[in-house]
Each structure stands twice: as structure tokens, then as C-alpha cells.
């Protein structure tokens, strides 16, 4: 794994949360994108070299809707950048981590993504992401 690619924050209302983060960083979201397969609308902000992803559910079956219902708004996942997501999935499986999608999905921001189940990572949902080349 190379570095933290972004931190994902679940929000009940993307428009409202974006106003807060725009004030925080002094700049608007540089990208907004809907990922239909995940049932989310996202907005990305830059803070220096760091990226923050806000996620709002677009339907009640979305993992973000379930998270908000249980825990409310807050930090949802930490995403790490990898060179080769297939190689990392195989390596982490062999180390005993529970991978949510063995076949990575297309996520927001031109990335292939998968997640590690929080039960296997001490309670933190971890995303792996690889730039689609
Ligand atoms: Zn993410």
C-alpha cells in the first residue's frame, strides 16, 4: 500500500455538508460524482495534498444509508492507494483479511475499489483503490 488516498465521510445531506467543508478548506468541491452501483453521491475536497470524500446515500439500500441509520454522520472509511489491486487483494486474503468484493468495482474518481470488512481490521472500514489506467 502506498499512502492514504482519501478519507471517506458519510453525510446525511451532501449539499449541507459541502457548505461546511467548503468553509473549512476555503475552496469548493473539485468534483461531484454519483456512483449508481454503490447508491451514493460523492463530493471531493482537497486539503493540501489530502483528499476528503463526502458520501450521501441515494437509496435506502445503500451502505451509506445503513451507516447513517446506525451511527449518524461521521468518518466512514479510510482509503489506501495501491499499485495493483488484484495483487493486494490476494495478499491480504492470504493474511486473513475479509475482502468485501474479490472482484474490484469501479468506484468514484476513476478508481477500481474494494473494501476490507471492519471485523478483520479492528473496526475500521478500509478501502483499497487503484487508479484506472
Ligand atoms: Zn472512498
Backbone and ligand atoms as CSV (ligand in chain L), in Angstrom:
chain,resi,resn,atom,element,x,y,z
A,1,UNK,N,N,0.839,-1.191,0.000
A,1,UNK,CA,C,0.000,0.000,0.000
A,1,UNK,C,C,0.876,1.244,0.000
A,2,UNK,N,N,0.475,2.241,-0.750
A,2,UNK,CA,C,1.353,3.394,-0.962
A,2,UNK,C,C,1.111,4.526,0.027
A,3,UNK,N,N,-0.129,4.940,0.154
A,3,UNK,CA,C,-0.418,6.092,1.018
A,3,UNK,C,C,-1.926,6.153,1.228
A,4,UNK,N,N,-2.347,7.012,2.147
A,4,UNK,CA,C,-3.779,7.252,2.278
A,4,UNK,C,C,-4.206,8.044,1.045
A,5,UNK,N,N,-5.172,7.507,0.315
A,5,UNK,CA,C,-5.639,8.182,-0.904
A,5,UNK,C,C,-6.698,9.213,-0.543
A,6,UNK,N,N,-7.614,8.817,0.351
A,6,UNK,CA,C,-8.601,9.774,0.854
A,6,UNK,C,C,-9.253,9.232,2.119
A,7,UNK,N,N,-9.979,10.102,2.791
A,7,UNK,CA,C,-10.801,9.692,3.926
A,7,UNK,C,C,-12.250,9.920,3.526
A,8,UNK,N,N,-13.079,8.916,3.746
A,8,UNK,CA,C,-14.490,8.987,3.359
A,8,UNK,C,C,-15.355,9.324,4.564
A,9,UNK,N,N,-16.216,10.315,4.395
A,9,UNK,CA,C,-17.093,10.766,5.475
A,9,UNK,C,C,-18.542,10.619,5.018
A,10,UNK,N,N,-19.323,9.873,5.801
A,10,UNK,CA,C,-20.737,9.680,5.482
A,10,UNK,C,C,-21.528,10.892,5.956
A,11,UNK,N,N,-22.388,11.400,5.094
A,11,UNK,CA,C,-23.206,12.563,5.462
A,11,UNK,C,C,-24.664,12.300,5.079
A,12,UNK,N,N,-25.577,12.826,5.885
A,12,UNK,CA,C,-26.995,12.653,5.598
A,12,UNK,C,C,-27.416,13.580,4.458
A,13,UNK,N,N,-26.760,14.739,4.371
A,13,UNK,CA,C,-27.140,15.740,3.383
A,13,UNK,C,C,-25.886,16.342,2.752
A,14,UNK,N,N,-25.618,15.940,1.520
A,14,UNK,CA,C,-24.376,16.326,0.849
A,14,UNK,C,C,-24.277,17.833,0.627
A,15,UNK,N,N,-25.413,18.425,0.279
A,15,UNK,CA,C,-25.421,19.862,-0.001
A,15,UNK,C,C,-25.053,20.655,1.261
A,16,UNK,N,N,-25.672,20.254,2.360
A,16,UNK,CA,C,-25.421,20.910,3.643
A,16,UNK,C,C,-23.973,20.693,4.094
A,17,UNK,N,N,-23.507,19.449,3.997
A,17,UNK,CA,C,-22.139,19.132,4.432
A,17,UNK,C,C,-21.116,19.842,3.544
A,18,UNK,N,N,-21.412,19.958,2.258
A,18,UNK,CA,C,-20.466,20.600,1.341
A,18,UNK,C,C,-20.241,22.064,1.703
A,19,UNK,N,N,-21.290,22.724,2.192
A,19,UNK,CA,C,-21.158,24.129,2.607
A,19,UNK,C,C,-20.159,24.223,3.765
A,20,UNK,N,N,-20.263,23.278,4.699
A,20,UNK,CA,C,-19.358,23.272,5.858
A,20,UNK,C,C,-17.914,23.018,5.417
A,21,UNK,N,N,-17.722,22.017,4.531
A,21,UNK,CA,C,-16.357,21.677,4.115
A,21,UNK,C,C,-15.754,22.733,3.196
A,22,UNK,N,N,-16.626,23.398,2.453
A,22,UNK,CA,C,-16.148,24.498,1.615
A,22,UNK,C,C,-15.587,25.616,2.491
A,23,UNK,N,N,-16.279,25.900,3.600
A,23,UNK,CA,C,-15.778,26.907,4.550
A,23,UNK,C,C,-14.497,26.449,5.207
A,24,UNK,N,N,-14.465,25.172,5.595
A,24,UNK,CA,C,-13.304,24.610,6.284
A,24,UNK,C,C,-12.044,24.740,5.434
A,25,UNK,N,N,-12.142,24.381,4.156
A,25,UNK,CA,C,-10.961,24.356,3.287
A,25,UNK,C,C,-10.783,25.645,2.484
A,26,UNK,N,N,-11.792,26.511,2.515
A,26,UNK,CA,C,-11.696,27.747,1.747
A,26,UNK,C,C,-11.763,27.525,0.250
A,27,UNK,N,N,-12.317,26.385,-0.153
A,27,UNK,CA,C,-12.443,26.081,-1.580
A,27,UNK,C,C,-13.590,25.096,-1.769
A,28,UNK,N,N,-14.292,25.218,-2.889
A,28,UNK,CA,C,-15.412,24.299,-3.126
A,28,UNK,C,C,-14.925,22.897,-3.505
A,29,UNK,N,N,-15.848,21.952,-3.532
A,29,UNK,CA,C,-15.535,20.599,-4.005
A,29,UNK,C,C,-14.970,20.705,-5.416
A,30,UNK,N,N,-13.922,19.932,-5.706
A,30,UNK,CA,C,-13.359,19.989,-7.062
A,30,UNK,C,C,-14.040,18.978,-7.970
A,31,UNK,N,N,-14.830,18.092,-7.359
A,31,UNK,CA,C,-15.515,17.096,-8.172
A,31,UNK,C,C,-16.740,16.583,-7.431
A,32,UNK,N,N,-17.847,16.417,-8.157
A,32,UNK,CA,C,-19.017,15.762,-7.591
A,32,UNK,C,C,-19.379,14.647,-8.548
A,33,UNK,N,N,-19.720,13.509,-7.993
A,33,UNK,CA,C,-19.947,12.346,-8.842
A,33,UNK,C,C,-20.918,11.401,-8.181
A,34,UNK,N,N,-21.843,10.846,-8.969
A,34,UNK,CA,C,-22.754,9.824,-8.453
A,34,UNK,C,C,-22.223,8.459,-8.865
A,35,UNK,N,N,-22.199,7.519,-7.910
A,35,UNK,CA,C,-21.814,6.143,-8.227
A,35,UNK,C,C,-23.062,5.283,-8.009
A,36,UNK,N,N,-23.766,5.020,-9.107
A,36,UNK,CA,C,-25.068,4.350,-9.022
A,36,UNK,C,C,-24.933,2.960,-8.407
A,37,UNK,N,N,-23.862,2.236,-8.759
A,37,UNK,CA,C,-23.696,0.856,-8.275
A,37,UNK,C,C,-23.567,0.805,-6.750
A,38,UNK,N,N,-23.074,1.874,-6.139
A,38,UNK,CA,C,-22.909,1.913,-4.682
A,38,UNK,C,C,-24.050,2.680,-4.006
A,39,UNK,N,N,-24.917,3.289,-4.809
A,39,UNK,CA,C,-26.013,4.064,-4.239
A,39,UNK,C,C,-25.528,5.283,-3.486
A,40,UNK,N,N,-24.530,5.980,-4.062
A,40,UNK,CA,C,-24.009,7.175,-3.388
A,40,UNK,C,C,-23.802,8.338,-4.353
A,41,UNK,N,N,-23.890,9.519,-3.756
A,41,UNK,CA,C,-23.462,10.762,-4.399
A,41,UNK,C,C,-22.237,11.199,-3.631
A,42,UNK,N,N,-21.178,11.615,-4.339
A,42,UNK,CA,C,-19.947,11.980,-3.640
A,42,UNK,C,C,-19.532,13.401,-4.004
A,43,UNK,N,N,-18.790,14.025,-3.091
A,43,UNK,CA,C,-18.136,15.301,-3.380
A,43,UNK,C,C,-16.722,15.191,-2.834
A,44,UNK,N,N,-15.736,15.629,-3.633
A,44,UNK,CA,C,-14.334,15.545,-3.236
A,44,UNK,C,C,-13.756,16.929,-2.983
A,45,UNK,N,N,-13.054,17.041,-1.870
A,45,UNK,CA,C,-12.376,18.279,-1.489
A,45,UNK,C,C,-10.889,18.007,-1.333
A,46,UNK,N,N,-10.073,19.006,-1.634
A,46,UNK,CA,C,-8.632,18.906,-1.398
A,46,UNK,C,C,-8.276,19.758,-0.196
A,47,UNK,N,N,-7.376,19.219,0.635
A,47,UNK,CA,C,-6.773,19.990,1.708
A,47,UNK,C,C,-5.277,19.780,1.566
A,48,UNK,N,N,-4.585,20.734,0.949
A,48,UNK,CA,C,-3.184,20.489,0.604
A,48,UNK,C,C,-3.117,19.254,-0.280
A,49,UNK,N,N,-2.265,18.279,0.087
A,49,UNK,CA,C,-2.157,17.076,-0.741
A,49,UNK,C,C,-3.228,16.037,-0.400
A,50,UNK,N,N,-4.086,16.333,0.572
A,50,UNK,CA,C,-5.013,15.324,1.078
A,50,UNK,C,C,-6.416,15.507,0.527
A,51,UNK,N,N,-7.082,14.369,0.382
A,51,UNK,CA,C,-8.394,14.337,-0.240
A,51,UNK,C,C,-9.431,13.860,0.769
A,52,UNK,N,N,-10.566,14.553,0.772
A,52,UNK,CA,C,-11.700,14.145,1.607
A,52,UNK,C,C,-12.873,13.851,0.679
A,53,UNK,N,N,-13.501,12.700,0.893
A,53,UNK,CA,C,-14.670,12.304,0.101
A,53,UNK,C,C,-15.900,12.349,1.008
A,54,UNK,N,N,-16.893,13.142,0.636
A,54,UNK,CA,C,-18.170,13.120,1.347
A,54,UNK,C,C,-19.104,12.196,0.579
A,55,UNK,N,N,-19.858,11.382,1.293
A,55,UNK,CA,C,-20.762,10.429,0.645
A,55,UNK,C,C,-22.169,10.550,1.215
A,56,UNK,N,N,-23.133,10.727,0.319
A,56,UNK,CA,C,-24.546,10.718,0.711
A,56,UNK,C,C,-25.240,9.558,-0.003
A,57,UNK,N,N,-26.093,8.843,0.719
A,57,UNK,CA,C,-26.843,7.734,0.116
A,57,UNK,C,C,-27.855,8.267,-0.894
A,58,UNK,N,N,-28.059,7.520,-1.985
A,58,UNK,CA,C,-29.101,7.896,-2.947
A,58,UNK,C,C,-30.285,6.935,-2.879
A,59,UNK,N,N,-30.159,5.884,-2.082
A,59,UNK,CA,C,-31.320,4.997,-1.842
A,59,UNK,C,C,-31.149,4.320,-0.487
A,60,UNK,N,N,-32.271,3.815,0.074
A,60,UNK,CA,C,-32.227,3.267,1.443
A,60,UNK,C,C,-31.401,1.987,1.570
A,61,UNK,N,N,-31.100,1.320,0.447
A,61,UNK,CA,C,-30.304,0.088,0.485
A,61,UNK,C,C,-28.808,0.377,0.438
A,62,UNK,N,N,-28.456,1.625,0.198
A,62,UNK,CA,C,-27.042,1.997,0.107
A,62,UNK,C,C,-26.330,1.722,1.428
A,63,UNK,N,N,-25.075,1.243,1.370
A,63,UNK,CA,C,-24.296,1.043,2.598
A,63,UNK,C,C,-24.193,2.334,3.422
A,64,UNK,N,N,-24.218,3.478,2.746
A,64,UNK,CA,C,-24.123,4.759,3.467
A,64,UNK,C,C,-25.423,5.034,4.231
A,65,UNK,N,N,-26.567,4.669,3.660
A,65,UNK,CA,C,-27.839,4.845,4.360
A,65,UNK,C,C,-27.851,4.007,5.636
A,66,UNK,N,N,-27.331,2.784,5.535
A,66,UNK,CA,C,-27.300,1.890,6.700
A,66,UNK,C,C,-26.349,2.425,7.764
A,67,UNK,N,N,-25.212,2.937,7.316
A,67,UNK,CA,C,-24.227,3.503,8.253
A,67,UNK,C,C,-24.828,4.698,8.998
A,68,UNK,N,N,-25.465,5.603,8.254
A,68,UNK,CA,C,-26.057,6.810,8.860
A,68,UNK,C,C,-27.149,6.418,9.860
A,69,UNK,N,N,-27.962,5.419,9.483
A,69,UNK,CA,C,-29.042,4.990,10.371
A,69,UNK,C,C,-28.481,4.473,11.695
A,70,UNK,N,N,-27.338,3.778,11.620
A,70,UNK,CA,C,-26.746,3.174,12.821
A,70,UNK,C,C,-25.926,4.172,13.624
A,71,UNK,N,N,-25.097,4.962,12.928
A,71,UNK,CA,C,-24.089,5.762,13.628
A,71,UNK,C,C,-24.208,7.263,13.419
A,72,UNK,N,N,-25.022,7.680,12.466
A,72,UNK,CA,C,-25.097,9.104,12.157
A,72,UNK,C,C,-23.946,9.542,11.272
A,73,UNK,N,N,-23.868,10.828,10.970
A,73,UNK,CA,C,-22.795,11.367,10.135
A,73,UNK,C,C,-21.444,11.096,10.804
A,74,UNK,N,N,-20.430,10.846,10.002
A,74,UNK,CA,C,-19.094,10.681,10.592
A,74,UNK,C,C,-18.148,9.966,9.665
A,75,UNK,N,N,-16.931,9.740,10.147
A,75,UNK,CA,C,-15.908,9.075,9.331
A,75,UNK,C,C,-16.382,7.662,9.007
A,76,UNK,N,N,-16.361,7.338,7.716
A,76,UNK,CA,C,-16.901,6.069,7.242
A,76,UNK,C,C,-15.794,5.098,6.845
A,77,UNK,N,N,-14.779,5.583,6.136
A,77,UNK,CA,C,-13.691,4.684,5.729
A,77,UNK,C,C,-12.403,5.453,5.473
A,78,UNK,N,N,-11.307,4.709,5.473
A,78,UNK,CA,C,-10.010,5.243,5.075
A,78,UNK,C,C,-9.590,4.467,3.830
A,79,UNK,N,N,-9.205,5.198,2.793
A,79,UNK,CA,C,-8.838,4.559,1.528
A,79,UNK,C,C,-7.334,4.628,1.327
A,80,UNK,N,N,-6.755,3.503,0.965
A,80,UNK,CA,C,-5.331,3.430,0.670
A,80,UNK,C,C,-5.139,3.174,-0.816
A,81,UNK,N,N,-4.170,3.871,-1.374
A,81,UNK,CA,C,-3.844,3.686,-2.786
A,81,UNK,C,C,-2.927,2.470,-2.940
A,82,UNK,N,N,-3.205,1.662,-3.941
A,82,UNK,CA,C,-2.347,0.515,-4.251
A,82,UNK,C,C,-1.992,0.545,-5.733
A,83,UNK,N,N,-0.853,-0.081,-6.049
A,83,UNK,CA,C,-0.412,-0.152,-7.447
A,83,UNK,C,C,-1.239,-1.149,-8.243
A,84,UNK,N,N,-1.456,-2.315,-7.629
A,84,UNK,CA,C,-2.159,-3.392,-8.317
A,84,UNK,C,C,-3.167,-4.002,-7.353
A,85,UNK,N,N,-4.426,-3.649,-7.527
A,85,UNK,CA,C,-5.453,-4.036,-6.552
A,85,UNK,C,C,-5.648,-5.551,-6.529
A,86,UNK,N,N,-5.471,-6.214,-7.655
A,86,UNK,CA,C,-5.640,-7.682,-7.710
A,86,UNK,C,C,-4.575,-8.373,-6.856
A,87,UNK,N,N,-3.348,-7.896,-6.979
A,87,UNK,CA,C,-2.239,-8.453,-6.195
A,87,UNK,C,C,-2.471,-8.199,-4.704
A,88,UNK,N,N,-2.921,-6.990,-4.354
A,88,UNK,CA,C,-3.154,-6.646,-2.938
A,88,UNK,C,C,-4.302,-7.460,-2.356
A,89,UNK,N,N,-5.357,-7.672,-3.132
A,89,UNK,CA,C,-6.486,-8.478,-2.647
A,89,UNK,C,C,-5.995,-9.891,-2.319
A,90,UNK,N,N,-5.205,-10.464,-3.212
A,90,UNK,CA,C,-4.696,-11.824,-2.989
A,90,UNK,C,C,-3.793,-11.857,-1.753
A,91,UNK,N,N,-2.931,-10.854,-1.617
A,91,UNK,CA,C,-2.011,-10.812,-0.482
A,91,UNK,C,C,-2.781,-10.680,0.835
A,92,UNK,N,N,-3.755,-9.768,0.870
A,92,UNK,CA,C,-4.483,-9.511,2.118
A,92,UNK,C,C,-5.403,-10.680,2.478
A,93,UNK,N,N,-5.966,-11.346,1.471
A,93,UNK,CA,C,-6.761,-12.552,1.744
A,93,UNK,C,C,-5.900,-13.622,2.393
A,94,UNK,N,N,-4.682,-13.775,1.855
A,94,UNK,CA,C,-3.795,-14.811,2.410
A,94,UNK,C,C,-3.380,-14.461,3.833
A,95,UNK,N,N,-3.471,-13.168,4.201
A,95,UNK,CA,C,-3.159,-12.734,5.573
A,95,UNK,C,C,-4.381,-12.818,6.486
A,96,UNK,N,N,-5.521,-13.245,5.918
A,96,UNK,CA,C,-6.704,-13.461,6.750
A,96,UNK,C,C,-7.702,-12.312,6.772
A,97,UNK,N,N,-7.480,-11.280,5.973
A,97,UNK,CA,C,-8.455,-10.180,5.921
A,97,UNK,C,C,-9.690,-10.606,5.115
A,98,UNK,N,N,-10.833,-10.057,5.509
A,98,UNK,CA,C,-12.075,-10.360,4.797
A,98,UNK,C,C,-12.306,-9.268,3.753
A,99,UNK,N,N,-12.304,-9.669,2.487
A,99,UNK,CA,C,-12.451,-8.728,1.374
A,99,UNK,C,C,-13.931,-8.692,0.971
A,100,UNK,N,N,-14.516,-7.505,0.880
A,100,UNK,CA,C,-15.943,-7.423,0.567
A,100,UNK,C,C,-16.231,-7.703,-0.911
A,101,UNK,N,N,-15.350,-7.296,-1.820
A,101,UNK,CA,C,-15.524,-7.618,-3.242
A,101,UNK,C,C,-14.217,-8.191,-3.779
A,102,UNK,N,N,-14.208,-9.497,-3.974
A,102,UNK,CA,C,-12.994,-10.134,-4.522
A,102,UNK,C,C,-12.656,-9.576,-5.893
A,103,UNK,N,N,-13.704,-9.252,-6.649
A,103,UNK,CA,C,-13.504,-8.597,-7.939
A,103,UNK,C,C,-13.745,-7.107,-7.713
A,104,UNK,N,N,-12.712,-6.269,-7.864
A,104,UNK,CA,C,-12.886,-4.850,-7.571
A,104,UNK,C,C,-13.956,-4.203,-8.449
A,105,UNK,N,N,-14.623,-3.194,-7.890
A,105,UNK,CA,C,-15.660,-2.475,-8.628
A,105,UNK,C,C,-15.131,-1.123,-9.070
A,106,UNK,N,N,-15.828,-0.538,-10.037
A,106,UNK,CA,C,-15.479,0.815,-10.431
A,106,UNK,C,C,-16.090,1.774,-9.421
A,107,UNK,N,N,-15.238,2.538,-8.735
A,107,UNK,CA,C,-15.708,3.499,-7.746
A,107,UNK,C,C,-15.682,4.912,-8.312
A,108,UNK,N,N,-15.800,5.881,-7.414
A,108,UNK,CA,C,-15.744,7.277,-7.833
A,108,UNK,C,C,-14.306,7.635,-8.211
A,109,UNK,N,N,-14.133,8.735,-8.935
A,109,UNK,CA,C,-12.815,9.328,-9.154
A,109,UNK,C,C,-11.887,8.427,-9.984
A,110,UNK,N,N,-12.477,7.696,-10.950
A,110,UNK,CA,C,-11.678,6.864,-11.855
A,110,UNK,C,C,-10.827,5.821,-11.134
A,111,UNK,N,N,-11.447,5.110,-10.195
A,111,UNK,CA,C,-10.710,4.124,-9.404
A,111,UNK,C,C,-11.383,2.761,-9.442
A,112,UNK,N,N,-10.565,1.727,-9.374
A,112,UNK,CA,C,-11.059,0.395,-9.041
A,112,UNK,C,C,-10.969,0.270,-7.535
A,113,UNK,N,N,-12.030,-0.211,-6.901
A,113,UNK,CA,C,-12.045,-0.224,-5.433
A,113,UNK,C,C,-12.563,-1.550,-4.885
A,114,UNK,N,N,-12.121,-1.863,-3.677
A,114,UNK,CA,C,-12.742,-2.890,-2.868
A,114,UNK,C,C,-12.588,-2.468,-1.412
A,115,UNK,N,N,-13.249,-3.199,-0.528
A,115,UNK,CA,C,-13.205,-2.847,0.893
A,115,UNK,C,C,-12.814,-4.048,1.736
A,116,UNK,N,N,-12.160,-3.783,2.862
A,116,UNK,CA,C,-11.861,-4.823,3.842
A,116,UNK,C,C,-12.892,-4.712,4.962
A,117,UNK,N,N,-13.491,-5.840,5.309
A,117,UNK,CA,C,-14.526,-5.825,6.350
A,117,UNK,C,C,-13.942,-5.341,7.678
A,118,UNK,N,N,-14.651,-4.415,8.351
A,118,UNK,CA,C,-14.145,-3.872,9.621
A,118,UNK,C,C,-13.897,-4.942,10.690
A,119,UNK,N,N,-14.603,-6.075,10.590
A,119,UNK,CA,C,-14.364,-7.149,11.568
A,119,UNK,C,C,-12.942,-7.668,11.477
A,120,UNK,N,N,-12.332,-7.531,10.293
A,120,UNK,CA,C,-10.973,-8.060,10.132
A,120,UNK,C,C,-9.913,-6.962,10.264
A,121,UNK,N,N,-10.339,-5.725,10.543
A,121,UNK,CA,C,-9.371,-4.612,10.626
A,121,UNK,C,C,-9.549,-3.789,11.899
A,122,UNK,N,N,-9.925,-4.452,12.982
A,122,UNK,CA,C,-10.113,-3.739,14.255
A,122,UNK,C,C,-11.124,-2.597,14.185
A,123,UNK,N,N,-12.191,-2.821,13.423
A,123,UNK,CA,C,-13.294,-1.868,13.476
A,123,UNK,C,C,-13.253,-0.742,12.465
A,124,UNK,N,N,-12.261,-0.746,11.573
A,124,UNK,CA,C,-12.170,0.341,10.586
A,124,UNK,C,C,-12.456,-0.215,9.186
A,125,UNK,N,N,-13.397,0.411,8.498
A,125,UNK,CA,C,-13.643,0.029,7.103
A,125,UNK,C,C,-12.506,0.603,6.259
A,126,UNK,N,N,-11.778,-0.294,5.587
A,126,UNK,CA,C,-10.636,0.139,4.769
A,126,UNK,C,C,-10.947,-0.107,3.302
A,127,UNK,N,N,-10.725,0.931,2.511
A,127,UNK,CA,C,-10.914,0.826,1.056
A,127,UNK,C,C,-9.539,0.698,0.418
A,128,UNK,N,N,-9.443,-0.166,-0.580
A,128,UNK,CA,C,-8.253,-0.190,-1.427
A,128,UNK,C,C,-8.655,0.441,-2.740
A,129,UNK,N,N,-7.814,1.319,-3.276
A,129,UNK,CA,C,-8.162,1.855,-4.581
A,129,UNK,C,C,-6.949,1.951,-5.488
A,130,UNK,N,N,-7.215,1.664,-6.720
A,130,UNK,CA,C,-6.179,1.712,-7.762
A,130,UNK,C,C,-6.703,2.578,-8.900
A,131,UNK,N,N,-5.887,3.495,-9.323
A,131,UNK,CA,C,-6.219,4.333,-10.478
A,131,UNK,C,C,-6.481,3.441,-11.694
A,132,UNK,N,N,-7.566,3.730,-12.424
A,132,UNK,CA,C,-7.797,3.006,-13.670
A,132,UNK,C,C,-6.890,3.613,-14.734
A,133,UNK,N,N,-6.036,2.753,-15.302
A,133,UNK,CA,C,-5.064,3.255,-16.272
A,133,UNK,C,C,-5.497,2.937,-17.683
L,1,ZN,ZN,ZN,-13.729,6.168,-0.674
